[in-house]
Amino acid sequence: MVFRQYIEQAAAHAGNRKDYQRVCAIIRNMEKSGWKERVLEIKQKLFSVYANRPVFRDELSKV
């Protein structure tokens, strides 16, 4: 899926809160488009992959 790859790439390059907020905005837009199940999968994957980035996890929990 194109969105998933884009989100994963954006997350990999994110390095500060502003970048994390941009990634989360993409996820929110995806959720509004009706992809709630995919959004949950993506969030779970990002939580596990970026477990050592508490700021990113904070932003993800707001989605």
C-alpha positions in Angstrom: 0.0 0.0 0.0 1.4 3.4 -1.0 0.3 5.3 2.1 1.9 2.7 4.4 5.2 2.9 2.6 5.1 6.7 2.6 4.3 6.9 6.3 7.1 4.4 7.1 9.6 6.4 5.1 8.5 9.7 6.6 8.8 8.2 10.1 12.3 6.8 9.3 13.5 10.3 8.4 11.7 12.1 11.2 14.0 13.5 13.9 12.0 16.1 15.9 8.5 16.8 17.2 7.5 18.8 14.1 8.4 15.9 11.8 6.5 13.5 14.1 3.5 15.8 13.9 3.6 15.7 10.1 3.7 11.9 10.1 0.7 11.8 12.5 -1.2 14.3 10.3 -0.8 11.9 7.4 -2.1 9.1 9.6 -5.1 11.2 10.7 -5.9 12.0 7.1 -5.8 8.3 6.3 -8.1 7.5 9.2 -10.6 10.1 8.1 -10.6 8.5 4.7 -12.0 5.3 6.2 -8.8 3.2 6.7 -9.2 2.8 10.5 -8.0 -0.9 10.5 -4.9 0.0 8.5 -4.3 3.0 10.8 -4.3 0.7 13.8 -1.8 -1.7 12.2 0.5 1.2 11.2 0.3 2.7 14.7 1.1 -0.6 16.3 4.1 -1.1 14.0 5.4 2.4 14.6 5.0 2.0 18.4 7.1 -1.2 18.3 9.8 0.0 15.8 10.3 3.4 17.5 9.9 2.3 21.1 13.0 4.4 22.0 11.5 7.7 20.7 9.1 8.8 23.5 8.2 12.1 21.7 7.1 10.1 18.6 5.1 7.7 20.8 3.5 10.7 22.5 2.4 12.1 19.1 1.1 8.7 17.9 -1.0 8.3 21.0 -2.8 11.5 20.1 -4.0 10.1 16.7 
